[in-house]
Amino acid sequence: MANQINLQKFVELCKREINSEDNERIQKIEISSQSIHRWLQYCHYHYTNLVNSTKEEDLFFDRISEYRRQGEKVIVRHVYEANIIAFLNSLHAMLDSFPYLLNLFIPVYKNPDSTEIKWHQEFIKKYEDHCFGNDLKNFMFDPTFNKVKGYVNTTKHKHLIRISNNFEKIEFEDFKFRAPKNKNNGKISYEEEIVSRQDAIAFINECHNYLVPKFFYLCNSVISAKSS
């Protein structure tokens, strides 16, 4: 993954600013930043496995039979399906935990376990005067991010999203997601949209090569606010 980030910076900058006796907050930031780093490694692991299990010959033999690659006990379809859902679950967990880290780093709620700390208009608005405010809002509105949320929420709360193999590529069946929209009154509403026959590998590549670096950019923007 390009544009890596040093998540330890969150800890280092916080230690400089706050009283060294506030060990609980520092410990929470350490755990949160370490967790994000670990989720990132999981993403990389599942992405690599997915790429290695969806080569042209893998998709061909998967399409015509219950194909097992040499040395593997499960069919290749289960390999790529499992890595797709594991990648997206890990990515969603990483991105969804960022508001918690942000509130620890630049607190707007005294209770770090408040249910208001999430990707929501009221939480995001509390940072609008910071230099990274626009980056934070832009990320919340990102279509790829919201498709990831839609995919994960469907598979977690309803059912698996089936995947078809047409020899040349694998595609998701249609799934829905909630897209945030700005209204004239300044409020944000959510409109249901459909992702239709999305190329599964193209979507994972978009997440890996675009959304993750965009998340790194957001993290760097937040870090810069403390550094300056």
DODODREN-351358 format. One line per field, with one value per residue (C-alpha): residue number from 1; residue in one letter; x, y, z. Coordinates in Angstrom, 1 decimal, m for minus. Each point is the difference from the previous one (the first is absolute). Layout:
<rs>
pos	c(NUM/...) $
code	c(A/...) $
u	c(X/...) $
v	c(Y/...) $
w	c(Z/...) $
</rs>
This chain:
<rs>
pos	c(1/2/3/4/5/6/7/8/9/10/11/12/13/14/15/16/17/18/19/20/21/22/23/24/25/26/27/28/29/30/31/32/33/34/35/36/37/38/39/40/41/42/43/44/45/46/47/48/49/50/51/52/53/54/55/56/57/58/59/60/61/62/63/64/65/66/67/68/69/70/71/72/73/74/75/76/77/78/79/80/81/82/83/84/85/86/87/88/89/90/91/92/93/94/95/96/97/98/99/100/101/102/103/104/105/106/107/108/109/110/111/112/113/114/115/116/117/118/119/120/121/122/123/124/125/126/127/128/129/130/131/132/133/134/135/136/137/138/139/140/141/142/143/144/145/146/147/148/149/150/151/152/153/154/155/156/157/158/159/160/161/162/163/164/165/166/167/168/169/170/171/172/173/174/175/176/177/178/179/180/181/182/183/184/185/186/187/188/189/190/191/192/193/194/195/196/197/198/199/200/201/202/203/204/205/206/207/208/209/210/211/212/213/214/215/216/217/218/219/220/221/222/223/224/225/226/227/228) $
code	c(M/A/N/Q/I/N/L/Q/K/F/V/E/L/C/K/R/E/I/N/S/E/D/N/E/R/I/Q/K/I/E/I/S/S/Q/S/I/H/R/W/L/Q/Y/C/H/Y/H/Y/T/N/L/V/N/S/T/K/E/E/D/L/F/F/D/R/I/S/E/Y/R/R/Q/G/E/K/V/I/V/R/H/V/Y/E/A/N/I/I/A/F/L/N/S/L/H/A/M/L/D/S/F/P/Y/L/L/N/L/F/I/P/V/Y/K/N/P/D/S/T/E/I/K/W/H/Q/E/F/I/K/K/Y/E/D/H/C/F/G/N/D/L/K/N/F/M/F/D/P/T/F/N/K/V/K/G/Y/V/N/T/T/K/H/K/H/L/I/R/I/S/N/N/F/E/K/I/E/F/E/D/F/K/F/R/A/P/K/N/K/N/N/G/K/I/S/Y/E/E/E/I/V/S/R/Q/D/A/I/A/F/I/N/E/C/H/N/Y/L/V/P/K/F/F/Y/L/C/N/S/V/I/S/A/K/S/S) $
u	c(0.0/1.4/0.3/0.5/m0.4/1.7/m2.9/2.4/m0.1/m3.4/1.6/3.1/m1.8/m2.5/2.7/1.6/m3.2/m1.8/1.1/2.1/m2.2/m2.9/1.2/m3.5/m0.5/3.4/m0.6/m3.3/1.7/2.7/m2.5/m2.2/2.9/1.5/m3.4/m0.3/3.5/m1.0/m3.2/2.2/2.2/m3.0/m1.2/3.4/0.0/m3.5/0.7/3.1/m1.8/m2.9/2.3/1.7/m3.3/m1.7/2.5/m1.4/0.5/m1.5/m3.2/m0.2/0.3/m2.3/m2.7/0.0/0.6/0.5/3.7/2.5/3.5/2.9/0.6/m3.3/m3.0/m2.7/m1.2/1.4/m3.4/m0.1/3.6/m0.8/m3.4/1.4/2.8/m2.4/m2.2/2.9/1.7/m3.1/m0.9/3.6/m0.1/m3.4/1.2/3.1/m1.9/m2.9/2.4/1.6/m2.5/0.9/3.7/m0.7/m2.0/2.8/2.5/m2.0/m2.9/m3.4/m1.8/1.3/m1.3/2.1/m2.6/m2.8/m2.3/0.1/3.6/m0.6/m0.1/m3.0/m0.8/m0.1/3.4/1.7/m1.4/1.9/3.3/m1.1/2.2/3.1/2.3/m1.0/m3.7/m0.7/2.1/m2.0/m3.3/1.2/0.9/m3.4/m1.6/2.3/m2.0/2.5/0.0/m3.8/m0.1/2.3/m2.4/m2.9/1.7/1.1/m3.3/m1.9/2.3/0.0/m3.6/m1.9/1.8/3.1/0.2/0.4/2.7/m0.3/3.0/m0.3/3.4/1.6/m1.0/m2.0/m2.9/m2.1/m3.7/m1.8/0.2/m1.1/1.7/m1.0/1.6/0.2/m1.3/0.3/m3.3/m0.8/m0.6/3.5/m1.2/1.2/m2.5/0.7/m1.4/0.0/2.0/0.6/3.4/m0.8/2.1/3.2/3.3/1.1/3.8/m0.3/m1.8/2.6/2.7/m1.8/m0.1/3.7/1.5/m2.3/m2.0/2.8/2.5/m2.8/m0.4/3.8/m0.3/m2.8/2.2/2.9/m2.2/m1.1/3.5/1.2/m2.6/1.7/3.5/m0.4) $
v	c(0.0/3.4/3.0/m1.8/1.9/0.0/m0.5/0.2/3.8/0.2/m1.4/2.1/3.3/m0.7/m0.8/3.3/1.9/m1.6/m0.6/m3.1/m1.0/m0.5/m3.5/m1.3/2.3/m0.7/m3.8/0.3/1.9/m2.7/m2.8/1.8/0.9/m3.5/m1.5/2.1/m1.1/m3.7/0.4/1.5/m3.1/m2.2/1.9/m0.5/m3.7/m0.6/2.2/m2.0/m3.3/1.2/1.1/m3.4/m1.9/1.9/m0.5/m0.8/m3.8/0.1/1.6/m2.3/m3.2/1.3/0.7/m3.5/m2.1/0.0/0.8/m0.4/1.3/m2.3/m0.3/1.6/m1.8/2.5/1.0/3.2/1.6/m0.2/1.4/3.2/0.4/m0.2/2.4/2.5/0.1/0.0/2.9/2.1/m0.9/1.0/3.2/1.0/m0.7/2.1/3.0/m0.3/0.1/3.3/2.4/m1.7/0.7/3.5/0.9/m1.4/2.1/3.2/m0.5/1.4/m2.4/m0.6/m3.5/m1.9/m2.8/2.4/m1.5/3.4/m0.7/m1.3/1.0/2.3/3.6/1.2/m1.5/1.1/3.6/0.3/0.0/2.4/2.8/m2.2/0.1/m3.6/0.6/m0.1/m3.2/m1.6/0.9/m0.9/m3.5/m0.5/0.8/m2.2/m2.4/m2.9/0.3/m0.1/m3.0/m1.8/0.8/m1.2/m3.3/m0.7/0.9/m2.2/m3.0/0.5/0.6/m1.6/m2.4/m0.7/1.9/m2.7/0.1/m1.2/m1.1/0.6/m1.3/3.4/1.7/m0.6/2.3/0.8/m0.4/3.3/1.5/3.2/2.7/3.3/3.0/3.3/3.1/3.7/1.7/3.7/0.4/m1.1/m3.4/m3.4/m2.5/m3.6/m1.4/m3.6/m0.9/m3.3/m1.4/m2.0/m2.9/1.5/m1.6/m1.4/0.1/3.6/1.0/m1.5/1.7/3.3/m0.5/m1.0/2.5/3.0/m0.2/m1.1/2.7/2.5/m1.1/0.4/3.5/0.8/m1.4/2.1/3.0/m0.6/m0.5/3.2/1.9/m1.0/0.3/3.6) $
w	c(0.0/m1.0/2.1/3.3/3.3/3.3/2.4/3.0/m0.7/1.7/3.2/m0.2/m0.6/2.8/2.5/m0.7/0.5/3.0/3.6/0.3/2.8/m2.4/m0.7/m0.7/m3.0/m1.4/0.4/m1.9/m2.8/m0.2/m0.1/m2.6/m2.3/0.3/m0.8/m3.2/m1.0/0.6/m2.1/m2.7/0.0/m0.2/m3.0/m1.7/0.8/m1.4/m3.1/m0.8/0.4/m2.2/m2.8/0.1/m0.1/m2.9/m2.8/m3.5/0.4/3.5/m1.3/m3.0/2.0/2.7/m2.6/m1.4/3.1/3.8/m0.5/2.7/m0.5/0.8/3.7/1.0/1.7/m1.0/m3.4/m1.5/0.1/3.8/0.0/m1.9/1.6/3.5/m0.8/m1.5/3.0/2.4/m1.8/0.0/3.7/1.0/m2.0/1.4/3.6/m0.6/m1.4/2.4/3.0/m1.1/1.7/3.3/m0.5/m1.2/3.1/2.2/m2.0/m0.2/2.5/m0.6/2.3/3.6/0.0/m2.5/m0.1/m1.0/m2.7/m1.7/m1.1/m3.5/m3.7/0.5/m0.8/3.6/0.8/m3.2/0.5/3.2/m2.0/m2.8/1.3/0.0/m3.1/m0.7/0.3/m3.8/m0.4/2.8/m1.6/m3.4/1.2/1.6/m3.4/m2.0/m2.2/0.3/3.8/0.0/m2.3/2.4/2.8/m2.0/m0.9/3.5/1.6/m2.5/0.6/3.8/0.6/m2.9/m2.3/m2.1/m3.2/m2.7/m2.6/m3.6/m2.1/m3.8/m0.8/m0.6/3.3/3.2/0.8/3.1/m0.2/0.5/3.5/1.6/1.9/1.6/m1.6/2.0/m1.8/1.0/0.2/m0.4/3.7/0.8/1.2/m1.3/m1.2/m1.2/m3.2/m0.9/m3.2/m1.7/m1.0/m3.1/m1.2/1.4/m1.1/3.3/m0.7/m1.4/3.1/2.3/m2.0/0.4/3.7/0.2/m2.4/0.5/3.3/2.2/m1.2/0.4/3.6/0.5/m1.4/2.6/2.8/m1.1/m0.1/3.6/1.1/m1.7/2.0/3.3/m1.5/m1.0) $
</rs>
